[in-house]
Each structure stands twice: as structure tokens, then as C-alpha cells.
Amino acid sequence: MQANNIAVFGCSGSLGNAFVRYLAVQYPKAVIHTFSRTQQEFESTNVLSHSLDFQDEGAIEQAVITATVEQQFDLVIVATGMLHDEIVTPEKSLKQLSTNVFRHYYDVDTILPAMIAKYCLPRLNRDNQALFAVLSARVGSISDNQLGGWYGYRMAKAALNMFIKTAAIEIKRSNKQAVVVGLHPGTVNSPLSAPFQRHVPEGKLFSPDYAAQQLVSVLTQLSPKQSGACFAYDGQEIAP
Ligand SMILES: NC(=O)c1ccc[n+]([C@@H]2O[C@H](COP(=O)([O-])OP(=O)(O)OC[C@H]3O[C@@H](n4cnc5c(N)ncnc54)[C@H](OP(=O)(O)O)[C@@H]3O)[C@@H](O)[C@H]2O)c1
């Protein structure tokens, strides 16, 4: 893949950080814009780190405009997301459902990536194949749901997958070379998965570095025909 201008959102996260470090080495001539709610430091000189209030749509718009003044994006990765925090814990049963918890999952896992896409997708390079990828999750697949539970997170990721499909259809009309996809990283050793790692089979808990490398390899082999779908770290398409 030819890449001069790359953006990674959520770069304080385990996967976001791993993507930035890997891409900085893989694409030493590219400028890599990183966005996080808190200022992050990276050693590579081709990384430009920005703090960004993800609650402020105007700030997102301005940040994207500034990052694409000289050249459009060749690759955008949105690595934000939330499964548990000080406000929510994934629900195990109907009796735990709460309006506020649903809203919080939807805010972070669906609306935020959609608002980032709103400003980034029109600024994807039209001269070469350009990629926009959002970290989704296998548990957002309705057909794959065998275990139940995690209502809010599953619903928010399923809605995210629908957003990705819908945006891919729209953007294809103006940018035939664009690829817009969701990504499932596998179970990755990070604060997000930390409380839920007990039942992960041996060898299936990946490091963020491994997952990021796998996902970049999967991403860079995709074609516009595959836009709108969701892909796992091993290249398999995840059915909706
Ligand atoms: N880890 C796994 O096993 C796994 C499995 C399947 C899917 N995923 C998906 O992969 C993505 C990254 O996961 P990760 O493991 O790297 O998680 P992580 O280490 O917890 O990082 C997630 C990042 O998302 C951003 N974020 C978190 N809460 C937010 C909020 N309330 N508002 C705005 N931004 C918020 C933060 O970025 P900033 O602080 O930089 O703003 C945070 O560092 C998520 O979408 C997750 O659902 C992970």
C-alpha cells in the first residue's frame, strides 16, 4: 500500500498505540497523525501527536481538516472503544439493563467512530486505494452470538457494523477506490479485556503488537469489493 498520510484515533489505547508504533516503522515516509483525549508521546519523528476532545464535533472536524490540508488520508484507523469503565460493566442478564448504560455504550462504541468517519471519509485519497478501518468486535455479529450477555456492547458494535456498511455504500459513489471496514482483533491483552481473560484458550490471548501487525496485513490486502464488511485478525470475514 502506498501511504503518505495516516491517522490513528484512540492512540492511548493498547491497540491504538501498537498501530501507531507499527505503522511508523512500516511507512517511515508517511506522516502519522495520532489523536487521543490525552496528549501522547511517540519516539518516531514521523508521528504527529494531537490531543482531541472526542465529545466536541467541531474539534473533530477541525482536527481532520488540519491533518489533510496538504494531502488526503491514505489510511485511517479508529481504535477507540469501551467494554467497561467506571460507569458500566457488561450486563449478564435482562435485569441489569439500564438506559444510561445503553446510551454510554452507544456514545462510545457507535456514535464516536461514526462522527470521526463523517469528517474522514470525504477526505480519503481518491488517486490510490485508501482505507478507513474501525475496531469493531466479533460479538457485534448477530449470527455468531452463541453465548448471550453483554447486551449494550454487542448492540453498539452491531450498530457500528451497520454504520460501516451504510457509509461504505455512500462513499463508493464518490470514491471508487475507498475501502471502509470493521476489524476484529481477536482477544487482545489490554485493559479492555483484562477482567474477561480467564476463559481465553491457550495461545489465543494476543499481544497488542501481534494483533496490530495482523490487522494491518489484513487491511492492506483488501480491495474495494470488500468494502462494508468486517474482518478478523486472520483475514476471515465475519458474517453480520
Ligand atoms: N482488547 C480486545 O480483546 C478487543 C476485542 C475485540 C474488539 N476490541 C476493540 O478494539 C478497540 C480497542 O481496544 P483496546 O483493547 O485497545 O482497548 P483500550 O486499551 O481500553 O483502548 C481503548 C481506547 O478507546 C478510547 N476510549 C475509551 N473510552 C472512551 C470514551 N469514553 N470516550 C472516548 N474514547 C474512549 C481511549 O483512547 P484515548 O484515550 O486515546 O482517547 C482508549 O485508550 C475497541 O473498539 C474494542 O472494542 C478489543
The ligand as a MOL file (V3000), in Angstrom:
LIG
                    3D

  0  0  0     0  0            999 V3000
M  V30 BEGIN CTAB
M  V30 COUNTS 48 52 0 0 0
M  V30 BEGIN ATOM
M  V30 1 N -8.9230 -5.9710 23.5200 0
M  V30 2 C -9.7110 -6.8820 22.9760 0
M  V30 3 O -9.6540 -8.0800 23.3180 0
M  V30 4 C -10.7010 -6.4880 21.9090 0
M  V30 5 C -11.5050 -7.4770 21.3150 0
M  V30 6 C -12.4320 -7.1100 20.3440 0
M  V30 7 C -12.5440 -5.7920 19.9590 0
M  V30 8 N -11.7510 -4.8370 20.5500 0 CHG=1
M  V30 9 C -11.9390 -3.4410 20.1570 0
M  V30 10 O -10.6980 -2.8400 19.8600 0
M  V30 11 C -10.7400 -1.4500 20.2010 0
M  V30 12 C -9.5260 -1.0600 21.0440 0
M  V30 13 O -9.4940 -1.8720 22.1980 0
M  V30 14 P -8.2480 -1.8940 23.2080 0
M  V30 15 O -8.1490 -3.2860 23.6900 0
M  V30 16 O -7.0700 -1.2480 22.5890 0 CHG=-1
M  V30 17 O -8.8400 -1.0260 24.3910 0
M  V30 18 P -8.1330 0.0530 25.3460 0
M  V30 19 O -6.7030 -0.2800 25.5660 0
M  V30 20 O -9.0360 0.1600 26.5220 0
M  V30 21 O -8.2090 1.4110 24.4750 0
M  V30 22 C -9.4250 1.9370 24.0690 0
M  V30 23 C -9.2650 3.3990 23.7280 0
M  V30 24 O -10.5530 3.9310 23.3690 0
M  V30 25 C -10.6620 5.2690 23.8050 0
M  V30 26 N -11.7930 5.3910 24.7460 0
M  V30 27 C -12.0780 4.6150 25.8090 0
M  V30 28 N -13.1610 5.0740 26.4540 0
M  V30 29 C -13.5530 6.1710 25.7720 0
M  V30 30 C -14.5950 7.1050 25.9660 0
M  V30 31 N -15.4580 7.0170 26.9750 0
M  V30 32 N -14.7220 8.1030 25.0750 0
M  V30 33 C -13.8530 8.2300 24.0530 0
M  V30 34 N -12.8270 7.3690 23.8320 0
M  V30 35 C -12.6860 6.3580 24.6920 0
M  V30 36 C -9.3640 5.6240 24.5440 0
M  V30 37 O -8.4950 6.2810 23.6560 0
M  V30 38 P -7.8590 7.7250 24.0220 0
M  V30 39 O -7.6300 7.7300 25.4970 0
M  V30 40 O -6.6250 7.7440 23.1890 0
M  V30 41 O -8.8370 8.7710 23.6420 0
M  V30 42 C -8.8240 4.2580 24.9210 0
M  V30 43 O -7.4710 4.2710 25.1500 0
M  V30 44 C -12.0960 -1.2110 20.8720 0
M  V30 45 O -13.0200 -0.7060 19.9190 0
M  V30 46 C -12.5260 -2.6140 21.2850 0
M  V30 47 O -13.9390 -2.7260 21.3650 0
M  V30 48 C -10.8260 -5.1480 21.5150 0
M  V30 END ATOM
M  V30 BEGIN BOND
M  V30 1 1 1 2
M  V30 2 2 2 3
M  V30 3 1 2 4
M  V30 4 1 4 5
M  V30 5 2 4 48
M  V30 6 2 5 6
M  V30 7 1 6 7
M  V30 8 2 7 8
M  V30 9 1 8 9
M  V30 10 1 8 48
M  V30 11 1 9 10
M  V30 12 1 9 46
M  V30 13 1 10 11
M  V30 14 1 11 12
M  V30 15 1 11 44
M  V30 16 1 12 13
M  V30 17 1 13 14
M  V30 18 2 14 15
M  V30 19 1 14 16
M  V30 20 1 14 17
M  V30 21 1 17 18
M  V30 22 2 18 19
M  V30 23 1 18 20
M  V30 24 1 18 21
M  V30 25 1 21 22
M  V30 26 1 22 23
M  V30 27 1 23 24
M  V30 28 1 23 42
M  V30 29 1 24 25
M  V30 30 1 25 26
M  V30 31 1 25 36
M  V30 32 1 26 27
M  V30 33 1 26 35
M  V30 34 2 27 28
M  V30 35 1 28 29
M  V30 36 1 29 30
M  V30 37 2 29 35
M  V30 38 1 30 31
M  V30 39 2 30 32
M  V30 40 1 32 33
M  V30 41 2 33 34
M  V30 42 1 34 35
M  V30 43 1 36 37
M  V30 44 1 36 42
M  V30 45 1 37 38
M  V30 46 2 38 39
M  V30 47 1 38 40
M  V30 48 1 38 41
M  V30 49 1 42 43
M  V30 50 1 44 45
M  V30 51 1 44 46
M  V30 52 1 46 47
M  V30 END BOND
M  V30 END CTAB
M  END
